[in-house]
Amino acid sequence: MKKKALVLCILACIIFTFSCAGTSENRGEASQATPEWVTTGVMAQYPVDLYIIGVGSAEIKYNDTAAAQAASDSRAIAQVAKQIEVVIQQLSSSFEREVSSSSGTALTQRIEDRYHDGAGNRIYSFASLDRMAQAKVISDQITALESNARALIIEAEKSRHSLSKIHRSVAAYGLAIRKLILAVRKNQYLNVIAPQITHKGLSGTLSDLQTDVAQLMSGFSFQKLNGDNQKGVIGGSLRDPLQLKVLYQGKPAPSVPVSFVWVGGSGNIDRNTRSDSVGLVSTSVSNLGPTGKKINKIRAVINIYPSDPDAREELEKAIAPVYAQFTYELPPVEDMRIAVLINTYNLGAPQQDSYLENQIVQSLGKLKLQVVKDIPRTYMLDSYDIGGGPGLVEKLQALSDIADLAIVGEVKATLLDTSTSSSLIFTRSRAVVKIFDLAADTELGGVDLSLKAAGPDRDEAGRRGLQKVAAKASQAVEQELLRLLFGK
């Protein structure tokens, strides 16, 4: 669809240029005799080796000669444009815009003649494009690209034999290859406009450079140090950073541009970084997105064009990438095991039944998530742990044996000062709930709510408060899960 849109855009540009191009007065007038080009499609003064030509016609309806003339001109111009359309469609998508933005510029294109056929009630238009004038601009652009590429190759050669400067060589080669790829694309366009002045040997130069850079890249290697074969959860993080060492010919290579890229996954990661003074590169991985697969991959890639991530795909087609691959396990949402542990206290007394826990479990069922049942008491967290005490990490790690995600929290109803004139007892109930990624021992989100309630006696006031805050807190927890696990 993008290529079709590009072709339509170029056609529109050419049409606009034609419509704005000036024509001599006698050409704008209707001819008396039928010119030869109406029937043959050629005009002697516009030979096909020097011009791309096109003929269009339109019927005059409702005596609207102006509208018919505009339609006829447009069709003639479209005939000219169609002769280069195939090349435009074949251009590599990354470079379509760059190629078309300059080499697609109209120069001497114009409507050269028109004929009004009174008997047939039609208007005919003859359009041309000056091949040589158009080709000169394209050829000059190709020459400039070749010159820039040669300068970059010289720069790359100066740096490639120094370990401390090898990254400069990589970047310079990347720039040179990109310019030559663009030059080849423009040369394809030029071959349609004026084949006699196309640049010979350009594809061979690019091929030779690709071979040379492939040899340079073969000297790079990665040594994985940490972070492979981890387990994560959707919305969570990998516990350990991905860490590796970049080597060139077996020696640590400093300042080499490295990109971490997802293979079918998503999340927060260092897209572009460089090795340090001893060749080390690392990145943390967080906010893991759903993939639908249990085993997922992240690659660390030597980036030969670090300043523009959008150019990487094109260059990887030209040069086989050097990469190291990390894998991680990510259970699909429907396979995630979720443990719900809520401590409930009514005016200081622990409660066997928890309104909040029951409602959260119901919400998990509604979301079609697996709830871990019959959790041993040894896994429960006390108030000190939930507040972030030193025993929290150990207990979460133990809980990871039976679950992937933990929803832990505490609900308390406490007595408020009451007026002596009131027959009601007032309480404040507070619910604190935290959602933990057990694979990485990290908190993903949470809820903290506080509400007032009243009742005829202490216990009833507390129960009302617990029920009221549980209803609000369970809704908030459900919204957090929708955000974390489903991106809603």
GUVO-850266 format. One line per 8 residues: number of its first residue (from 0); their letters; for each residue x, z, y of C-alpha. Coordinates in Angstrom, 2 decimals. Last residue first. Layout:
N
NUM	a	X/Z/Y; ...
% end
This chain:
488
487	kgfllrll	-6.06/28.80/-1.66; -2.60/28.13/-3.16; -3.81/28.82/-6.70; -1.52/31.61/-7.85; -0.49/33.34/-4.65; -3.42/32.53/-2.37; -6.11/32.94/-5.01; -4.40/36.14/-6.13
479	eqevaqsa	-4.40/37.50/-2.57; -8.09/36.63/-2.17; -8.89/38.50/-5.39; -6.97/41.52/-4.12; -8.99/41.49/-0.89; -12.27/41.36/-2.81; -11.09/44.23/-5.02; -10.16/46.25/-1.91
471	kaavkqlg	-13.58/45.92/-0.26; -15.56/46.94/-3.35; -13.06/49.69/-4.19; -13.31/51.13/-0.65; -17.05/51.64/-0.98; -16.94/52.94/-4.55; -14.20/55.45/-3.73; -16.01/56.64/-0.61
463	rrgaedrd	-19.27/57.09/-2.46; -17.46/59.04/-5.17; -15.79/61.30/-2.61; -19.06/62.06/-0.81; -20.68/62.77/-4.17; -17.93/65.19/-5.12; -18.00/67.06/-1.80; -21.74/67.37/-1.37
455	pgaaklsl	-24.61/65.55/0.33; -22.51/62.44/0.87; -20.48/60.60/3.49; -18.00/57.72/3.60; -15.07/56.56/5.75; -12.83/53.59/4.93; -9.10/52.80/4.52; -7.57/49.61/3.16
447	dvggletd	-4.03/48.58/2.14; -3.74/45.37/0.09; -0.69/43.73/-1.41; 1.53/40.75/-1.88; 4.36/39.30/-3.94; 6.42/42.44/-4.58; 9.61/41.75/-6.47; 10.91/42.93/-9.83
439	aaldfikv	12.00/39.34/-10.66; 10.17/38.73/-13.94; 7.66/41.46/-13.13; 6.31/39.68/-10.05; 4.42/42.58/-8.52; 1.03/42.78/-6.78; 0.54/45.97/-4.77; -2.65/47.96/-4.14
431	varsrtfi	-3.19/50.84/-1.68; -6.80/52.04/-1.46; -7.75/54.79/1.00; -10.93/56.84/1.09; -11.82/59.11/3.98; -14.44/61.73/3.33; -17.45/63.23/5.15; -19.79/65.92/3.78
423	lssststd	-23.34/65.70/5.06; -25.75/68.42/6.26; -24.24/68.28/9.75; -24.39/71.19/12.23; -21.16/72.70/10.95; -19.35/69.44/11.81; -17.12/68.22/9.05; -13.33/67.90/8.91
415	lltakveg	-12.47/65.12/6.46; -12.02/65.49/2.71; -9.79/63.04/0.88; -10.72/60.13/-1.43; -7.69/58.48/-3.00; -7.12/55.07/-4.60; -3.72/54.08/-6.00; -2.18/50.82/-6.97
407	vialdaid	-0.66/48.48/-9.46; -1.42/44.83/-10.12; 1.33/43.65/-12.44; 2.29/40.08/-13.29; 4.11/38.72/-16.33; 3.01/41.38/-18.82; 4.00/43.19/-22.05; 7.78/43.49/-21.88
399	slaqlkev	7.64/43.18/-18.08; 6.19/46.72/-17.97; 9.59/48.13/-18.88; 11.17/46.23/-15.99; 8.44/47.51/-13.70; 9.12/51.07/-14.82; 12.85/50.74/-14.21; 12.32/49.17/-10.78
391	lgpgggid	9.85/51.88/-9.67; 11.95/54.89/-10.68; 13.79/54.97/-7.34; 10.54/55.56/-5.41; 8.76/52.72/-3.67; 5.44/54.27/-2.67; 3.99/53.18/-6.00; 6.66/55.21/-7.76
383	ysdlmytr	5.92/58.41/-5.85; 2.21/58.07/-6.44; 2.62/57.78/-10.20; 3.09/54.60/-12.20; 1.58/54.06/-15.62; 3.67/52.40/-18.32; 3.95/55.51/-20.47; 0.15/55.69/-20.60
375	pidkvvql	0.06/52.75/-22.97; -1.83/49.67/-21.72; -4.92/49.02/-23.84; -5.66/45.58/-22.39; -3.45/43.00/-20.69; -5.77/40.82/-18.63; -5.58/37.03/-18.96; -6.78/35.00/-15.98
367	klkglsqv	-10.00/32.98/-15.98; -10.58/33.54/-12.23; -13.86/35.29/-13.05; -12.04/37.36/-15.66; -9.46/38.38/-13.09; -12.26/39.40/-10.72; -13.83/41.58/-13.41; -10.48/43.26/-14.02
359	iqnelysd	-10.21/43.91/-10.27; -13.69/45.46/-10.29; -12.88/47.80/-13.16; -9.57/48.85/-11.60; -11.28/49.60/-8.29; -14.06/51.71/-9.78; -11.55/53.70/-11.79; -12.68/55.84/-14.73
351	qqpaglny	-10.64/58.82/-15.95; -10.41/60.31/-12.48; -7.57/62.47/-11.19; -8.76/65.40/-9.00; -7.31/65.60/-5.48; -10.54/65.01/-3.57; -11.40/62.15/-5.95; -8.19/60.62/-7.26
343	tnilvair	-7.79/57.15/-8.84; -4.58/55.63/-10.28; -4.77/51.85/-10.74; -2.78/49.92/-13.35; -3.82/46.32/-13.97; -1.50/44.27/-16.21; -1.62/40.49/-15.92; -0.47/38.09/-18.63
335	mdevpple	0.03/34.54/-17.38; -1.13/31.82/-19.78; -3.91/30.40/-17.56; -1.53/30.25/-14.60; 1.02/28.21/-16.55; 4.06/30.22/-17.68; 7.23/29.30/-15.79; 10.46/29.26/-17.74
327	ytfqayvp	13.58/28.21/-15.89; 16.14/25.48/-16.37; 19.25/24.72/-14.33; 20.85/21.27/-14.18; 24.22/20.26/-12.81; 24.55/16.97/-10.92; 26.65/13.90/-10.17; 24.39/11.09/-8.99
319	aiakelee	24.72/7.48/-10.24; 25.46/5.38/-7.16; 23.26/2.55/-5.88; 19.91/3.93/-6.99; 21.08/7.39/-5.94; 21.78/5.90/-2.52; 18.16/4.87/-2.02; 16.84/8.27/-3.10
311	radpdspy	19.30/10.12/-0.89; 18.36/8.28/2.32; 15.45/10.61/3.12; 17.78/13.63/2.92; 19.65/12.39/6.02; 22.86/14.16/7.09; 24.15/14.80/3.57; 24.72/11.20/2.39
303	inivarik	26.92/11.48/-0.70; 24.98/14.51/-1.91; 26.54/16.03/-5.01; 23.43/17.27/-6.80; 22.31/20.72/-7.98; 19.27/20.19/-10.15; 16.26/22.39/-10.81; 14.29/22.18/-14.05
295	nikkgtpg	11.10/23.49/-15.61; 10.08/24.83/-19.04; 6.44/25.97/-19.34; 4.91/22.91/-17.73; 1.79/22.63/-15.56; 4.03/22.71/-12.50; 2.70/25.57/-10.38; 4.81/26.51/-7.35
287	lnsvstsv	7.59/29.07/-7.27; 7.64/31.01/-4.00; 11.31/31.88/-4.39; 14.67/30.49/-5.53; 17.93/31.85/-4.14; 20.80/29.45/-3.67; 24.46/29.33/-4.59; 27.56/27.19/-4.09
279	lgvsdsrt	31.17/28.19/-4.79; 34.06/25.75/-4.30; 36.71/28.28/-3.30; 36.40/27.76/0.46; 32.61/27.51/0.24; 30.58/24.69/-1.27; 28.08/23.09/1.06; 24.30/23.30/1.55
271	nrdingsg	21.22/21.12/1.61; 17.87/21.82/-0.03; 18.38/25.56/-0.22; 15.28/26.63/-2.17; 11.71/27.70/-1.50; 9.22/26.40/-4.04; 8.29/23.29/-6.00; 8.51/21.80/-9.47
263	gvwvfsvp	8.77/18.34/-11.04; 12.56/18.21/-11.03; 13.26/20.19/-7.89; 16.35/19.47/-5.82; 19.32/21.59/-4.80; 21.61/19.57/-2.54; 25.40/19.85/-2.39; 27.77/18.70/0.37
255	vspapkgq	31.39/19.50/-0.61; 32.96/22.04/1.75; 35.61/23.25/-0.70; 36.51/21.68/-4.09; 37.72/24.01/-6.86; 40.15/22.08/-9.11; 39.35/20.24/-12.35; 39.59/16.73/-10.92
247	ylvklqlp	37.18/17.87/-8.23; 35.28/21.04/-9.02; 32.13/22.51/-7.49; 31.36/26.04/-8.69; 27.91/27.28/-9.58; 25.28/29.83/-8.67; 21.51/29.82/-8.97; 20.37/33.16/-7.62
239	drlsggiv	19.08/35.81/-10.03; 15.54/37.21/-10.31; 13.77/33.88/-9.91; 10.96/34.30/-7.44; 7.17/34.60/-7.50; 4.17/32.47/-6.53; 3.83/31.22/-10.09; 5.87/33.43/-12.38
231	gkqndgnl	9.53/33.30/-13.31; 11.81/33.37/-16.35; 15.49/32.49/-16.24; 17.46/30.01/-18.32; 20.30/29.40/-15.82; 20.97/31.69/-12.87; 24.72/32.21/-13.02; 28.11/30.51/-13.25
223	kqfsfgsm	27.46/26.82/-13.82; 30.67/24.78/-13.52; 30.03/21.48/-11.82; 32.03/18.24/-11.93; 33.48/15.72/-9.51; 36.13/13.16/-10.47; 33.45/10.68/-11.57; 32.32/10.54/-7.94
215	lqavdtql	35.49/8.73/-6.89; 35.10/6.16/-9.66; 31.46/5.65/-8.70; 32.63/5.20/-5.11; 34.91/2.34/-6.14; 32.22/0.68/-8.23; 29.70/0.98/-5.40; 32.25/-0.50/-3.00
207	dsltgslg	32.80/-3.48/-5.27; 29.04/-4.04/-5.59; 28.58/-3.88/-1.81; 31.35/-6.40/-1.26; 29.85/-8.65/-3.93; 26.44/-8.50/-2.26; 28.04/-9.58/1.02; 29.98/-12.42/-0.55
199	khtiqpai	28.56/-15.08/1.75; 26.73/-14.17/4.92; 23.75/-16.46/5.39; 24.27/-19.32/7.85; 22.97/-22.28/5.82; 20.01/-20.32/4.44; 18.34/-20.12/7.88; 15.06/-18.18/8.00
191	vnlyqnkr	14.63/-17.53/4.28; 18.26/-16.54/3.69; 18.12/-14.40/6.84; 15.56/-12.11/5.22; 17.78/-11.67/2.20; 20.70/-11.11/4.57; 18.76/-8.33/6.26; 18.42/-6.57/2.92
183	valilkri	22.12/-7.09/2.20; 23.02/-5.62/5.61; 20.81/-2.59/4.93; 22.59/-2.00/1.64; 25.90/-2.44/3.45; 24.96/0.18/6.03; 23.89/2.63/3.34; 27.06/2.06/1.35
175	algyaavs	29.23/2.73/4.41; 27.36/5.92/5.30; 27.71/7.27/1.77; 31.38/6.32/1.68; 31.92/8.28/4.88; 30.10/11.34/3.48; 32.08/11.36/0.23; 35.37/10.84/2.05
167	rhikslsh	34.59/13.69/4.39; 33.84/15.92/1.39; 37.25/15.04/-0.07; 38.95/16.58/2.95; 40.30/19.83/1.44; 41.12/18.05/-1.82; 43.08/15.35/0.01; 43.30/11.91/-1.64
159	rskeaeii	39.82/10.81/-0.55; 40.34/11.46/3.15; 42.20/8.38/4.40; 40.21/6.10/2.09; 36.93/7.38/3.54; 37.98/6.55/7.09; 38.97/3.01/6.03; 35.60/2.69/4.26
151	laransel	33.84/3.88/7.42; 35.55/1.20/9.51; 34.61/-1.47/6.96; 30.98/-0.30/6.99; 30.80/-0.50/10.77; 32.13/-4.07/10.71; 29.68/-5.10/7.99; 26.79/-3.57/9.94
143	atiqdsiv	27.86/-5.38/13.13; 28.09/-8.69/11.27; 24.64/-8.14/9.76; 23.16/-7.50/13.22; 24.79/-10.63/14.60; 23.35/-12.62/11.70; 19.84/-11.30/12.40; 20.07/-12.26/16.09
135	kaqamrdl	21.46/-15.68/15.24; 18.79/-16.31/12.62; 15.89/-16.21/15.09; 17.54/-18.72/17.42; 18.56/-20.85/14.45; 15.16/-20.91/12.75; 13.06/-21.69/15.81; 9.57/-20.69/14.68
127	safsyirn	6.79/-23.24/15.02; 3.01/-23.40/15.41; 0.62/-26.41/15.44; -3.04/-25.69/16.24; -6.21/-27.61/15.27; -9.64/-27.22/16.90; -12.77/-28.30/15.10; -16.11/-30.03/15.91
119	gagdhyrd	-15.44/-32.76/13.33; -16.21/-35.52/15.77; -14.74/-33.69/18.74; -11.46/-32.93/17.02; -9.64/-30.88/19.61; -5.88/-30.93/19.01; -3.33/-28.27/19.85; 0.45/-28.33/20.23
111	eirqtlat	3.57/-26.17/20.24; 2.11/-22.69/19.67; 5.09/-20.38/19.86; 7.93/-18.65/18.08; 11.13/-18.76/20.07; 12.09/-15.11/19.64; 9.77/-12.91/17.55; 11.28/-9.65/16.32
103	gssssver	11.11/-9.35/12.53; 14.88/-9.05/12.27; 14.82/-5.88/14.36; 11.96/-3.63/13.25; 11.54/-5.47/9.98; 14.84/-4.43/8.49; 14.75/-0.81/9.63; 11.11/-0.41/8.62
95	efssslqq	11.59/-1.88/5.17; 14.73/0.14/4.47; 13.46/2.97/2.33; 10.86/0.70/0.69; 13.44/-1.74/-0.66; 12.54/-5.23/0.52; 10.52/-7.37/-1.86; 7.41/-7.43/0.32
87	ivveiqka	9.40/-8.68/3.30; 10.89/-11.46/1.18; 7.45/-12.62/0.07; 6.12/-12.61/3.65; 8.74/-15.00/5.00; 6.73/-18.20/4.45; 3.53/-16.31/5.16; 4.62/-15.76/8.75
79	vqaiarsd	4.56/-19.45/9.60; 1.15/-19.98/7.99; -0.12/-16.85/9.76; 0.94/-18.40/13.08; -1.17/-21.45/12.38; -4.09/-19.24/11.37; -3.85/-17.21/14.59; -3.71/-20.31/16.74
71	saaqaaat	-6.86/-21.69/15.06; -8.69/-18.40/15.53; -7.74/-18.24/19.23; -8.77/-21.86/19.72; -12.12/-21.25/18.01; -12.78/-18.26/20.26; -11.92/-20.26/23.38; -14.08/-23.23/22.33
63	dnykieas	-17.25/-21.15/22.01; -19.78/-24.00/21.79; -21.91/-21.84/19.46; -19.30/-22.33/16.76; -16.14/-24.44/17.04; -14.61/-24.65/13.57; -11.07/-23.38/13.16; -7.70/-24.93/12.33
55	gvgiiyld	-4.19/-23.87/11.44; -0.86/-25.62/10.98; 2.46/-23.94/10.33; 6.11/-24.62/10.99; 9.44/-23.00/10.20; 11.94/-24.85/12.34; 15.45/-26.28/12.10; 15.52/-27.59/8.51
47	vpyqamvg	11.78/-28.24/8.75; 12.23/-30.83/11.51; 10.30/-30.05/14.74; 10.58/-33.21/16.84; 9.10/-35.28/14.00; 6.00/-33.14/13.58; 4.80/-32.08/10.16; 1.47/-30.94/8.64
39	ttvwepta	0.65/-34.48/7.49; -3.01/-34.74/8.61; -3.02/-32.73/11.86; 0.73/-33.44/12.32; 0.03/-37.12/12.91; -1.84/-36.50/16.16; -5.51/-37.53/16.36; -5.86/-39.34/19.65
31	qsaegrne	-7.19/-37.83/22.89; -5.32/-34.53/22.75; -7.09/-31.36/23.94; -5.25/-29.69/26.82; -3.09/-26.63/26.15; -0.20/-28.89/25.18; -0.50/-30.84/28.48; -0.28/-27.58/30.43
23	stgacsft	2.86/-26.39/28.72; 2.58/-23.41/26.48; 3.48/-19.79/27.24; 3.82/-17.28/24.45; 1.37/-14.36/24.63; -0.75/-15.52/21.70; 2.34/-16.34/19.72; 3.86/-12.93/20.33
15	fiicalic	0.62/-11.19/19.36; 0.38/-13.21/16.16; 4.00/-12.36/15.31; 3.36/-8.66/15.81; 0.12/-8.82/13.82; 1.96/-10.53/10.95; 4.62/-7.82/11.09; 1.98/-5.08/10.93
7	lvlakkkm	0.15/-6.83/8.09; 3.42/-7.04/6.14; 4.11/-3.34/6.76; 0.60/-2.35/5.64; 1.06/-4.37/2.45; 4.40/-2.65/1.84; 2.88/0.79/2.41; 0.00/0.00/0.00
% end
